Amino acid sequence: MRCLCGALTASPGQSLSVATTPCPPPKLQRSSTTRCFLADSPTMHTGRHPRRSMRAERTAGVATNPAQWAVIMGGVRWTGPWRCVAASCAAALTVAACADIDPTSQTPPSIGEPAVSIPAMAEPPIEQAKETTTDVDSNPALATDSALVAPDVVADGTEMQATSTTSVADAMLFEGFETDEPTFEVEPLRPFEVEFAEDAPPSGPGLDDAGSGQPTGWAAFDANLDAALLRNGNSAASVAVLIGGDVVHARGLGQRSPQFNMDITDPQDRFRIASISKTITAITLLQLVEEGIVGLDEEVGQRVADHLGVMPSNGVRRLTVRQLLGHTSGFSKYDYEFFRTGAESCDDAARIGVQRGAGGGGYNYSNMNYCVAGVLIEAITGSSYVSAAYEHVLTPLGLSGLRLANTFDPGPQEVLHATSEGRNYMETLGAAGSWIATPSDLVTILDSLDHSTPGFKPLEPETVLLMETPTGAEYGQPGYGLGVVSYGGGRFGHTGTIENTHAMVLDRGDGVTWAVTVAGPYPDDTPRLESIINRAFEAAGFISG
């Protein structure tokens, strides 16, 4: 077999043809209109995805695999070691491909064949040129880390369907390798039947009024979540509900590590919580502010730079705690450093950010803010970030077992999140997103900010008010505060999203706080967990439909 290269053009219903020019060496390219990327997947299927479609027109890719892999487009399967795919519009698809001399020897597949979900994807080493801030951050259509890896596409009748040629590029956009900004919209708050929930029996089969054996109360709640979350490639989920300061319900769903054993998920199993880590970091740092160790508006950039052993930019020297915790420092996303192996650790990423600079100004959500905040905690306490978090927050709350996890190799009672080979985002995110915890841990941490419930409160009410007031807005309005999201109407919390990880914790403002963690790709929009929880509360009879 000899590798040939050529330009192929096809509109829906037309066949593809390939030229016979020797292939040039593959190169990674990037511009404002095209984007090539390295990918690896045994099988890739077309599938329309509402959030990915808008990016298809600006995406191009080079894909490689030592073994042949396939892309399905226009009803024809093309296989070969190298492939470049570019989507230009819904009506036409242009392809430059290295393929077999006789590509028509490949069997056309059925568009409706089921997709394959791969837990880990190997990718050969490449030399990646760093991206400029203008290239990534100023163009949302290009600000995606899917540029270096093939997607884990899951076929589902409602989520993804192979319907058009533009779906090829849609499927190649791999969610989970970019900064996932929190959104501030949730469903309208409806009254919660607190007494009914507190008195409901634990999970187990119950009888409805007709004696049909349908689950009720917490059993109905769990059954609803099981049906809603253990789908679309998810392997495990866990939930906890706290009322009046006490955890009244906790349940694990699915399997802890289905690739290795059949162990059922336990409520005490720890999941990745991603950006909910920021709440832990914010509480820790604000307690140091209350103790007078550092000022909320004190310039701290030089202290961070000294701790890292680098020379800060002028903008970084003027950084304050308030700016870091409120995402108003001016740091850009730095997705290359955090998600594309552009740094080896949070400290390494922080060195890059501190030297490159921060512009100041308005709200711009960036993991760099909280990575640097973790370094600042170490600089002003003289201890590790984790030790400081335990001393000031976790131990007084009676919590243990939480840790900054590695990208691979989960420990005992830690849920496996399928991860692409070669990644190191858990090492680089640090204080911005590397904690693992149980949902019960999360509701306990968030409830510690509620002075209407009993228990240890790490911060004074005035400081909590600062946390819950969005930047540039009034208390009670939606927006990002200092380490928590205000969803409006007295509701606060945070979401967390990284590869095959979705988590959310929410204080409803009525004495009820819940948290849910998921191992898997669904839902792709993490705030949808709030509506999923609400449907489970409805099924249990705790809120009206």
Backbone torsions as a table, in degrees:
resi	resn	phi	psi	omega
1	MET	NA	137.3	179.0
2	ARG	-121.1	139.7	-177.2
3	CYS	-85.6	126.1	179.3
4	LEU	-118.4	161.1	-177.3
5	CYS	-137.8	148.6	177.8
6	GLY	-172.7	170.4	178.6
7	ALA	-96.8	130.2	-179.5
8	LEU	-120.7	134.8	178.0
9	THR	-127.7	133.8	-179.6
10	ALA	-145.0	136.8	167.5
11	SER	-103.9	161.1	-179.5
12	PRO	-52.3	130.2	178.9
13	GLY	91.4	-9.6	-180.0
14	GLN	-99.8	157.4	179.4
15	SER	-87.7	166.9	179.3
16	LEU	-107.4	149.4	175.0
17	SER	-134.6	156.7	-176.0
18	VAL	-129.0	139.2	177.3
19	ALA	-78.6	177.4	-176.4
20	THR	-125.7	47.1	176.6
21	THR	-94.5	135.5	178.3
22	PRO	-56.9	141.0	-177.4
23	CYS	-73.6	135.8	170.5
24	PRO	-75.0	163.3	176.1
25	PRO	-59.2	137.0	179.7
26	PRO	-67.0	141.5	179.7
27	LYS	-132.9	146.8	171.5
28	LEU	-82.6	133.5	-179.5
29	GLN	-129.3	159.6	177.5
30	ARG	-156.8	135.2	174.5
31	SER	-155.0	-175.8	-178.6
32	SER	-73.1	-15.8	-176.6
33	THR	-116.8	-19.3	178.2
34	THR	-133.5	158.8	-179.0
35	ARG	-151.1	117.1	-179.2
36	CYS	-100.5	148.5	-175.8
37	PHE	-148.2	156.6	178.8
38	LEU	-90.7	135.2	-177.2
39	ALA	-146.7	162.1	180.0
40	ASP	-152.4	123.1	176.8
41	SER	-160.4	133.0	178.5
42	PRO	-59.6	-38.9	179.8
43	THR	-145.7	133.9	177.0
44	MET	-127.1	132.2	-178.1
45	HIS	-114.2	153.8	174.4
46	THR	-71.8	154.3	178.1
47	GLY	-174.7	128.3	179.2
48	ARG	-80.9	137.0	178.8
49	HIS	-134.7	125.4	-172.6
50	PRO	-60.2	-34.5	-176.7
51	ARG	-83.3	-19.8	-176.7
52	ARG	-93.3	-22.9	-173.7
53	SER	-58.4	-38.5	-176.7
54	MET	-64.4	-19.5	-177.5
55	ARG	-95.7	-9.2	-171.6
56	ALA	-61.4	-38.8	-175.2
57	GLU	-65.2	-20.5	-176.1
58	ARG	-109.4	15.1	-174.3
59	THR	-114.9	131.8	170.9
60	ALA	-134.6	157.6	-175.9
61	GLY	-151.4	148.5	169.6
62	VAL	-110.9	129.8	-176.2
63	ALA	-124.7	145.4	-179.8
64	THR	-141.8	154.6	176.4
65	ASN	-162.2	131.4	176.2
66	PRO	-55.9	-37.4	172.4
67	ALA	-93.5	154.0	-179.5
68	GLN	-68.0	147.3	173.7
69	TRP	-134.3	167.7	-170.7
70	ALA	-123.1	147.2	169.6
71	VAL	-121.9	131.3	178.9
72	ILE	-97.4	122.8	178.6
73	MET	-148.2	132.9	178.3
74	GLY	59.1	24.1	178.1
75	GLY	82.7	5.6	-179.1
76	VAL	-121.0	134.1	178.1
77	ARG	-95.0	125.6	176.5
78	TRP	-113.3	130.2	-179.7
79	THR	-125.8	156.1	179.3
80	GLY	160.3	166.9	-175.4
81	PRO	-75.0	-22.4	-179.6
82	TRP	-131.6	144.2	179.0
83	ARG	-155.7	137.1	173.3
84	CYS	-120.6	124.6	-176.8
85	VAL	-120.9	131.0	177.2
86	ALA	-130.6	128.7	176.7
87	ALA	-101.3	125.4	-177.6
88	SER	-106.3	-33.3	177.6
89	CYS	-168.3	176.6	-176.1
90	ALA	-69.5	-22.7	-173.5
91	ALA	-93.6	-17.8	-175.7
92	ALA	-144.6	154.4	-179.5
93	LEU	-137.1	126.8	179.3
94	THR	-108.0	132.7	-175.2
95	VAL	-131.2	133.9	167.9
96	ALA	-113.7	121.5	-168.6
97	ALA	-139.2	140.5	163.3
98	CYS	-89.6	125.9	-174.9
99	ALA	-144.2	175.9	173.5
100	ASP	-61.3	158.8	176.8
101	ILE	-57.9	-34.3	179.9
102	ASP	-118.9	79.0	-177.5
103	PRO	-65.0	-23.0	-179.1
104	THR	-71.0	-5.5	177.0
105	SER	-73.5	-11.7	179.5
106	GLN	-76.4	142.5	-178.5
107	THR	-77.2	124.3	176.4
108	PRO	-63.2	131.3	-179.9
109	PRO	-87.7	172.8	170.5
110	SER	-85.8	132.2	179.4
111	ILE	-59.1	-27.3	-176.8
112	GLY	-88.6	6.3	-179.4
113	GLU	-61.3	148.5	-179.3
114	PRO	-67.2	142.4	177.9
115	ALA	-77.2	162.7	-179.6
116	VAL	-111.5	129.5	178.5
117	SER	-100.7	121.4	-175.5
118	ILE	-108.1	120.3	-177.9
119	PRO	-62.4	-39.8	-178.4
120	ALA	-139.0	139.7	-175.6
121	MET	-123.6	124.4	-178.8
122	ALA	-81.6	140.5	175.2
123	GLU	-136.0	132.7	-179.4
124	PRO	-68.7	156.4	-177.8
125	PRO	-66.7	142.8	176.2
126	ILE	-138.7	162.9	174.3
127	GLU	-98.6	114.2	-175.0
128	GLN	-103.7	124.4	175.6
129	ALA	-77.5	136.2	179.0
130	LYS	-65.9	150.6	-179.3
131	GLU	-95.9	151.5	176.8
132	THR	-83.7	157.7	178.3
133	THR	-59.7	-38.6	179.9
134	THR	-63.6	-39.4	-176.5
135	ASP	-63.7	-41.3	-173.6
136	VAL	-93.7	-54.7	-166.5
137	ASP	-79.8	-27.8	-178.0
138	SER	-84.9	-7.9	-178.3
139	ASN	-127.9	95.4	-177.7
140	PRO	-57.1	-29.0	-178.9
141	ALA	-67.7	-23.6	178.7
142	LEU	-102.2	-9.6	-174.2
143	ALA	-81.6	71.3	179.3
144	THR	-142.9	139.8	179.8
145	ASP	-87.6	3.5	176.7
146	SER	-65.5	-4.8	-173.6
147	ALA	-67.0	-11.6	-176.2
148	LEU	-118.3	5.0	-175.4
149	VAL	-153.8	147.2	-180.0
150	ALA	-74.2	152.4	-175.7
151	PRO	-78.1	153.7	171.9
152	ASP	-95.8	93.2	-169.8
153	VAL	-95.5	128.8	-179.1
154	VAL	-114.3	126.8	-179.9
155	ALA	-80.3	128.7	176.9
156	ASP	-150.1	139.2	-174.0
157	GLY	-59.7	-30.9	-177.0
158	THR	-99.7	-26.3	-173.5
159	GLU	-91.2	-44.5	-174.1
160	MET	-141.2	131.0	177.0
161	GLN	-136.8	140.3	178.3
162	ALA	-81.1	98.8	-172.0
163	THR	-123.2	-19.7	-177.1
164	SER	-155.8	165.4	-178.7
165	THR	-67.5	-26.8	178.5
166	THR	-66.2	-16.7	179.8
167	SER	-65.5	-21.5	178.6
168	VAL	-58.6	-51.9	179.3
169	ALA	-68.9	-35.2	177.0
170	ASP	-55.5	-47.2	-176.3
171	ALA	-67.0	-24.7	-178.2
172	MET	-79.3	-12.6	-180.0
173	LEU	-83.0	105.7	-171.5
174	PHE	-90.2	109.8	178.5
175	GLU	-68.1	151.9	174.5
176	GLY	107.3	-3.6	179.7
177	PHE	-120.0	40.9	175.8
178	GLU	-152.0	164.3	175.3
179	THR	-64.9	122.0	179.1
180	ASP	-98.7	104.8	-176.7
181	GLU	-74.6	138.9	177.6
182	PRO	-69.5	147.4	172.3
183	THR	-108.2	164.0	-169.0
184	PHE	-116.6	8.6	-177.1
185	GLU	-100.2	130.7	174.4
186	VAL	-135.0	173.7	-179.6
187	GLU	-70.2	156.8	175.4
188	PRO	-58.2	141.0	-179.3
189	LEU	-72.6	131.6	176.7
190	ARG	-118.9	150.0	-176.4
191	PRO	-57.7	139.7	-179.4
192	PHE	-107.8	130.8	179.3
193	GLU	-80.3	83.2	-173.1
194	VAL	-61.4	-48.8	-176.9
195	GLU	-63.1	-40.1	178.3
196	PHE	-61.1	-43.5	-179.8
197	ALA	-67.2	-41.5	179.8
198	GLU	-64.9	-34.1	-177.0
199	ASP	-90.5	-8.6	-177.5
200	ALA	-65.2	140.2	178.7
201	PRO	-66.7	159.5	177.1
202	PRO	-60.3	170.1	-178.6
203	SER	-56.0	140.2	178.7
204	GLY	159.4	159.8	-178.2
205	PRO	-64.9	137.5	177.5
206	GLY	-129.5	-175.9	179.9
207	LEU	-118.3	136.7	172.9
208	ASP	-85.2	-176.1	-175.4
209	ASP	-60.0	-28.2	-179.4
210	ALA	-88.3	-1.3	179.4
211	GLY	70.9	29.0	-174.4
212	SER	-85.1	-6.6	179.4
213	GLY	84.9	8.8	176.9
214	GLN	-68.3	142.9	179.4
215	PRO	-65.9	148.6	177.4
216	THR	-132.0	168.9	175.6
217	GLY	55.9	-135.4	-176.2
218	TRP	-66.0	-28.9	175.6
219	ALA	-63.6	-42.1	176.7
220	ALA	-66.3	-38.6	177.0
221	PHE	-57.9	-49.7	-178.6
222	ASP	-66.0	-41.0	-179.5
223	ALA	-63.4	-38.7	178.8
224	ASN	-65.8	-43.6	178.6
225	LEU	-66.1	-39.0	178.8
226	ASP	-57.7	-45.6	-179.6
227	ALA	-69.2	-33.6	-175.9
228	ALA	-80.4	-33.7	-171.1
229	LEU	-105.1	-28.7	-179.8
230	LEU	-88.6	67.9	-177.5
231	ARG	-154.3	172.0	174.0
232	ASN	54.4	32.9	176.4
233	GLY	94.7	-4.3	177.9
234	ASN	-69.6	140.6	179.6
235	SER	-107.2	-24.1	-176.9
236	ALA	-157.4	155.9	174.7
237	ALA	-153.5	162.5	179.2
238	SER	-153.2	150.4	-175.5
239	VAL	-143.6	149.8	173.4
240	ALA	-142.9	142.5	178.2
241	VAL	-126.7	128.0	179.8
242	LEU	-114.5	133.2	177.9
243	ILE	-129.3	124.0	177.6
244	GLY	61.4	27.7	178.0
245	GLY	95.3	-4.9	-179.0
246	ASP	-117.7	137.9	174.4
247	VAL	-75.3	113.2	-176.4
248	VAL	-98.1	-15.0	-179.3
249	HIS	-156.3	137.2	174.5
250	ALA	-148.2	138.2	-177.9
251	ARG	-152.1	136.8	172.3
252	GLY	-101.6	144.8	-178.0
253	LEU	-129.3	146.2	176.5
254	GLY	83.2	-156.8	-175.0
255	GLN	-117.6	141.0	-176.5
256	ARG	-65.8	-47.5	-178.0
257	SER	-143.7	73.8	-172.7
258	PRO	-61.8	-21.3	177.9
259	GLN	-72.0	-17.6	-173.7
260	PHE	-122.4	-28.8	-178.1
261	ASN	-156.7	178.8	-177.5
262	MET	-105.3	17.6	-177.4
263	ASP	-61.4	133.5	179.0
264	ILE	-80.5	142.3	178.9
265	THR	-64.0	132.7	-180.0
266	ASP	-104.1	149.6	178.1
267	PRO	-58.6	-21.0	179.5
268	GLN	-93.3	3.8	175.3
269	ASP	-73.3	140.6	-177.3
270	ARG	-96.9	138.3	178.6
271	PHE	-114.2	159.9	166.3
272	ARG	-63.8	137.9	178.4
273	ILE	-114.5	-2.4	174.5
274	ALA	52.1	-125.7	-171.1
275	SER	-72.9	-7.4	170.8
276	ILE	-63.5	-17.9	172.3
277	SER	-54.8	-31.1	-177.7
278	LYS	-61.8	-32.0	178.1
279	THR	-65.8	-40.9	176.5
280	ILE	-61.5	-45.1	-179.6
281	THR	-63.3	-43.2	-178.2
282	ALA	-64.5	-44.0	179.6
283	ILE	-62.5	-42.7	179.7
284	THR	-60.7	-48.6	-176.7
285	LEU	-69.4	-37.4	179.3
286	LEU	-69.5	-28.7	174.3
287	GLN	-67.5	-34.9	175.2
288	LEU	-67.1	-32.8	174.4
289	VAL	-65.0	-45.6	179.5
290	GLU	-61.8	-32.9	179.9
291	GLU	-78.6	-4.2	177.9
292	GLY	81.5	10.2	-179.6
293	ILE	-74.7	-29.2	176.9
294	VAL	-149.6	150.7	-179.7
295	GLY	-93.1	149.8	-179.2
296	LEU	-62.0	-36.7	-179.2
297	ASP	-112.5	20.7	176.2
298	GLU	-77.2	140.4	176.6
299	GLU	-73.9	120.8	-171.0
300	VAL	-121.1	-0.2	-175.4
301	GLY	-59.7	-38.2	-179.2
302	GLN	-67.0	-37.7	178.9
303	ARG	-63.5	-39.4	177.4
304	VAL	-65.2	-46.4	-179.1
305	ALA	-62.5	-41.4	177.9
306	ASP	-61.6	-40.2	179.5
307	HIS	-64.8	-33.5	-179.0
308	LEU	-88.5	-12.9	179.3
309	GLY	75.6	35.5	179.7
310	VAL	-131.5	169.1	177.0
311	MET	-95.6	120.6	-177.3
312	PRO	-79.5	156.6	171.3
313	SER	-73.2	166.0	179.9
314	ASN	-61.7	-39.5	179.3
315	GLY	-64.2	-38.6	-179.6
316	VAL	-67.7	-35.0	179.4
317	ARG	-56.8	-30.7	-176.4
318	ARG	-90.4	5.4	-180.0
319	LEU	-60.2	142.9	175.3
320	THR	-123.4	163.8	177.0
321	VAL	-59.9	-42.9	-179.8
322	ARG	-58.9	-43.1	-179.7
323	GLN	-65.0	-42.2	-179.4
324	LEU	-63.5	-49.1	-175.0
325	LEU	-72.9	-25.4	-179.8
326	GLY	-98.5	4.6	-179.6
327	HIS	59.2	41.2	176.7
328	THR	-118.7	23.1	-178.2
329	SER	-77.8	-24.2	-173.8
330	GLY	95.8	-0.9	175.0
331	PHE	-62.4	137.5	173.7
332	SER	-81.2	-172.7	-171.3
333	LYS	-68.6	-39.1	-176.4
334	TYR	55.6	41.1	-180.0
335	ASP	-64.6	-33.1	178.4
336	TYR	-60.4	-43.4	-178.7
337	GLU	-69.2	-40.9	-174.0
338	PHE	-84.6	-32.2	-171.1
339	PHE	-119.9	-13.0	-174.4
340	ARG	-118.6	30.0	178.5
341	THR	59.5	29.4	176.8
342	GLY	-80.3	-5.5	176.1
343	ALA	-146.0	160.3	-177.6
344	GLU	-98.8	-18.3	-176.7
345	SER	-159.1	173.0	175.2
346	CYS	-62.6	-42.3	177.8
347	ASP	-59.4	-42.3	-179.8
348	ASP	-63.6	-43.9	177.4
349	ALA	-63.2	-41.4	-179.6
350	ALA	-63.4	-37.4	177.1
351	ARG	-59.1	-41.7	179.4
352	ILE	-64.8	-46.5	-179.0
353	GLY	-64.7	-41.5	-178.1
354	VAL	-66.2	-36.6	179.8
355	GLN	-80.1	-34.4	-177.9
356	ARG	-74.0	-36.4	172.5
357	GLY	117.5	164.7	176.4
358	ALA	-136.7	133.6	-171.7
359	GLY	-90.3	-14.9	-175.6
360	GLY	74.8	178.9	179.0
361	GLY	113.3	-145.7	-173.9
362	GLY	-82.1	-171.6	-176.5
363	TYR	-67.1	128.4	174.7
364	ASN	-149.8	102.1	-174.4
365	TYR	-63.7	123.1	-178.0
366	SER	-149.1	134.0	175.9
367	ASN	-63.0	-23.2	-179.6
368	MET	-60.5	-34.5	179.7
369	ASN	-57.1	-45.0	-175.0
370	TYR	-85.8	-25.6	168.9
371	CYS	-61.1	-47.8	178.3
372	VAL	-65.3	-36.8	177.9
373	ALA	-61.8	-38.2	176.4
374	GLY	-64.5	-40.1	176.5
375	VAL	-64.5	-40.2	178.5
376	LEU	-61.0	-41.4	177.9
377	ILE	-58.1	-42.3	178.2
378	GLU	-66.1	-40.0	-177.2
379	ALA	-65.3	-36.4	-174.4
380	ILE	-93.8	-15.2	178.6
381	THR	-102.5	-22.8	-176.1
382	GLY	76.6	6.1	177.4
383	SER	-120.8	174.7	178.4
384	SER	-70.8	157.8	177.8
385	TYR	-58.3	-44.5	-178.6
386	VAL	-63.3	-43.0	179.0
387	SER	-61.5	-41.1	179.5
388	ALA	-66.0	-40.5	179.2
389	ALA	-64.2	-39.8	177.5
390	TYR	-67.6	-43.8	-177.7
391	GLU	-63.7	-42.1	-171.7
392	HIS	-93.1	-23.7	-173.2
393	VAL	-128.9	-60.1	-166.0
394	LEU	-70.8	-48.2	-179.2
395	THR	-63.5	-46.8	176.3
396	PRO	-58.7	-25.5	177.6
397	LEU	-85.0	-1.9	179.8
398	GLY	77.8	23.0	-177.6
399	LEU	-100.1	146.2	176.9
400	SER	-150.3	165.4	177.9
401	GLY	88.8	-14.1	176.0
402	LEU	-72.2	144.9	177.6
403	ARG	-157.3	164.9	169.5
404	LEU	-82.8	111.9	-172.3
405	ALA	-89.2	162.4	173.0
406	ASN	-84.2	164.7	178.5
407	THR	-66.8	-32.9	179.2
408	PHE	-121.9	172.7	174.1
409	ASP	62.1	68.3	174.5
410	PRO	-65.9	151.1	-179.4
411	GLY	-91.5	-172.0	178.3
412	PRO	-59.1	142.6	-178.7
413	GLN	54.7	34.1	174.1
414	GLU	-122.9	128.5	-175.3
415	VAL	-74.8	140.6	178.4
416	LEU	-82.6	123.7	172.6
417	HIS	-105.1	118.1	-178.9
418	ALA	-55.9	131.1	-170.3
419	THR	-134.8	137.3	177.9
420	SER	-69.5	137.3	-177.7
421	GLU	-62.3	142.1	175.9
422	GLY	90.7	-2.7	-178.9
423	ARG	-86.8	158.7	178.6
424	ASN	-145.2	30.8	-173.3
425	TYR	-65.9	-28.0	178.4
426	MET	-68.2	-33.7	176.8
427	GLU	-70.8	-35.9	-175.1
428	THR	-83.5	-31.3	-177.0
429	LEU	-69.4	-38.9	177.1
430	GLY	53.2	-125.0	-176.4
431	ALA	-64.4	-13.0	-179.7
432	ALA	-86.5	-19.3	-174.5
433	GLY	-177.0	21.1	-173.2
434	SER	-106.7	1.2	179.9
435	TRP	-70.5	148.4	166.8
436	ILE	-118.8	144.5	-174.2
437	ALA	-161.6	168.9	172.8
438	THR	-93.2	159.0	173.5
439	PRO	-58.5	-33.8	177.2
440	SER	-63.5	-37.7	174.6
441	ASP	-60.3	-42.9	-174.6
442	LEU	-66.6	-44.0	-180.0
443	VAL	-68.2	-31.6	177.6
444	THR	-66.7	-42.4	179.9
445	ILE	-64.8	-47.3	-178.1
446	LEU	-67.8	-36.6	179.0
447	ASP	-65.9	-21.8	178.9
448	SER	-65.8	-14.1	176.6
449	LEU	-88.7	-7.9	-177.6
450	ASP	-96.2	106.9	-177.2
451	HIS	-79.1	1.8	176.0
452	SER	-88.5	-7.6	179.7
453	THR	-110.4	159.2	-179.7
454	PRO	-74.6	169.8	175.2
455	GLY	108.9	176.1	-179.2
456	PHE	-65.2	132.9	177.3
457	LYS	-120.9	109.7	-174.0
458	PRO	-70.9	-21.2	-174.9
459	LEU	-127.6	151.9	175.6
460	GLU	-71.2	155.0	-179.0
461	PRO	-55.5	-36.1	-180.0
462	GLU	-64.2	-37.2	179.1
463	THR	-71.6	-38.6	176.6
464	VAL	-60.8	-39.0	177.8
465	LEU	-60.4	-40.2	176.7
466	LEU	-62.9	-43.0	-179.8
467	MET	-59.4	-40.5	-170.5
468	GLU	-90.4	-1.4	177.9
469	THR	-95.0	118.4	-177.0
470	PRO	-64.5	149.2	175.9
471	THR	-59.4	125.7	177.8
472	GLY	73.3	16.6	-178.8
473	ALA	-139.0	178.2	179.4
474	GLU	-95.2	157.4	175.5
475	TYR	-57.3	135.4	180.0
476	GLY	94.6	-12.0	176.2
477	GLN	-88.5	154.5	178.6
478	PRO	-68.2	145.8	177.3
479	GLY	152.6	-179.5	-179.4
480	TYR	-97.9	127.1	178.4
481	GLY	-94.5	-124.9	177.7
482	LEU	-116.0	82.7	178.4
483	GLY	91.3	-2.7	173.7
484	VAL	-136.1	156.6	176.5
485	VAL	-100.3	131.2	171.6
486	SER	-92.6	120.9	178.8
487	TYR	-96.4	6.4	179.2
488	GLY	85.5	154.3	177.2
489	GLY	67.3	27.4	178.9
490	GLY	80.2	14.7	179.5
491	ARG	-104.6	135.4	-175.5
492	PHE	-139.3	155.6	177.7
493	GLY	170.4	-152.0	178.7
494	HIS	-165.4	154.8	172.5
495	THR	-113.6	164.0	176.5
496	GLY	-144.0	130.8	-177.6
497	THR	-143.0	121.2	163.6
498	ILE	-142.0	-171.4	-174.6
499	GLU	-52.8	122.5	179.4
500	ASN	51.7	36.1	179.0
501	THR	-140.7	125.8	174.7
502	HIS	-139.7	128.1	-178.2
503	ALA	-145.4	149.2	177.4
504	MET	-152.5	140.2	173.6
505	VAL	-130.2	136.9	-174.8
506	LEU	-144.2	127.2	168.5
507	ASP	-93.1	113.1	-176.3
508	ARG	-69.9	-13.6	-178.9
509	GLY	84.9	4.3	179.9
510	ASP	-121.7	21.4	-178.6
511	GLY	92.4	-2.4	-179.3
512	VAL	-111.4	125.3	176.6
513	THR	-127.2	134.1	179.0
514	TRP	-132.0	158.4	175.8
515	ALA	-143.6	143.6	176.3
516	VAL	-138.0	140.7	178.6
517	THR	-127.9	145.0	-175.3
518	VAL	-135.3	136.8	169.3
519	ALA	-106.3	106.7	-177.9
520	GLY	147.1	177.2	-172.9
521	PRO	-86.4	-5.2	-173.1
522	TYR	-113.9	139.6	-3.4
523	PRO	-80.9	149.1	-178.1
524	ASP	-67.6	-25.6	176.7
525	ASP	-104.6	99.9	-170.3
526	THR	-55.3	-39.6	178.6
527	PRO	-59.0	-13.8	174.8
528	ARG	-63.5	-16.6	176.7
529	LEU	-58.9	-29.7	-180.0
530	GLU	-64.9	-42.7	178.2
531	SER	-69.4	-33.8	177.2
532	ILE	-64.5	-42.6	177.0
533	ILE	-64.7	-40.7	179.0
534	ASN	-61.9	-38.9	177.7
535	ARG	-64.8	-34.7	177.6
536	ALA	-69.2	-39.3	175.8
537	PHE	-62.7	-38.5	176.9
538	GLU	-62.7	-45.1	-179.4
539	ALA	-60.9	-32.3	-179.8
540	ALA	-80.6	-14.5	-177.5
541	GLY	86.0	15.6	-177.8
542	PHE	-86.4	-26.5	171.9
543	ILE	-133.2	156.8	-178.8
544	SER	-82.2	149.5	-179.2
545	GLY	-78.8	NA	NA
